Amino acid sequence: MVFLDPPFRQNAHPDLLARLPRVLKPGARVHVEAPAPVEAADAWRELKRARAGQVSHQLLEWRADRSGLPGDV
C-alpha cells in the first residue's frame, strides 16, 4: 500500500504514478489525495473515489504483471 499525497501546487501526481510501477507488484494499491481525481493509465484500476471538502481521494490498484523485479513492494 502506497499513500501518495504530494503538495497540490506541484502537480506531481502524473509523474509519480508513472514512476511507481517499477517498484510495485501486481495488486499493489495506491491511495491518492489530490485537488481533483487523477487520470491513471490503463494498467491502473480505480477501486474507489470520494471527495472530502477540497480533497479528492482515490484508491488505485496496479494491474500490470511486473512480478520478479528487484525492489517490488
matplotlib code that plots the C-alpha trace (Angstrom):
import matplotlib.pyplot as plt

x = [0.0, 1.4, 0.0, 0.5, -0.1, 2.4, 1.8, -1.0, 0.6, 3.5, 1.2, 3.5, 0.8, 1.2, 5.0, 4.8, 2.2, 4.3, 7.4, 5.7, 5.2, 8.9, 8.6, 5.1, 3.8, 0.5, -2.3, -0.4, -2.7, -2.1, -4.2, -4.0, -5.0, -5.3, -7.4, -9.2, -9.3, -6.2, -6.5, -4.4, -3.1, -4.9, -2.7, -4.3, -7.8, -9.7, -11.3, -12.8, -13.3, -14.5, -14.3, -13.9, -14.1, -11.5, -9.6, -10.3, -9.4, -8.8, -7.8, -6.0, -4.7, -1.7, -2.8, 0.2, 2.3, 5.6, 6.5, 10.1, 11.6, 14.0, 12.5, 8.9, 6.6]
y = [0.0, 3.4, 6.7, 9.4, 13.0, 15.4, 19.2, 20.0, 23.0, 20.8, 18.8, 15.8, 13.1, 12.2, 11.9, 9.9, 7.5, 6.9, 6.1, 3.8, 0.7, 0.0, -1.0, -2.4, -6.0, -6.7, -6.0, -3.2, -0.4, 3.3, 5.9, 9.2, 12.6, 15.5, 18.6, 16.7, 13.0, 11.8, 10.1, 7.0, 4.8, 1.7, -0.6, 1.1, 0.1, 2.6, 0.8, 3.8, 7.5, 10.0, 13.7, 15.4, 19.2, 20.3, 17.0, 14.1, 10.6, 7.6, 4.1, 2.6, -0.9, -1.7, -4.4, -5.0, -8.1, -6.7, -9.5, -10.6, -7.2, -6.2, -3.8, -5.0, -3.7]
z = [0.0, -1.0, 0.2, -2.4, -1.1, -2.5, -2.2, -4.6, -6.2, -7.5, -9.8, -9.2, -9.4, -13.1, -12.8, -9.6, -10.9, -14.0, -11.8, -9.2, -11.4, -11.3, -7.6, -7.4, -7.6, -9.4, -7.0, -5.1, -4.1, -4.1, -2.1, -3.9, -2.5, -4.9, -5.6, -8.4, -9.4, -11.3, -14.6, -14.4, -17.3, -18.4, -16.2, -13.1, -11.9, -9.8, -6.9, -5.1, -5.4, -2.9, -2.0, 1.4, 1.1, -1.4, -1.5, -3.9, -2.6, -4.9, -4.3, -7.3, -7.9, -10.1, -12.6, -14.9, -14.3, -13.1, -10.7, -10.3, -10.4, -7.6, -5.2, -5.6, -2.8]

ax = plt.figure().add_subplot(projection="3d")
ax.plot(x, y, z, "-o")
ax.set_aspect("equal")
plt.show()
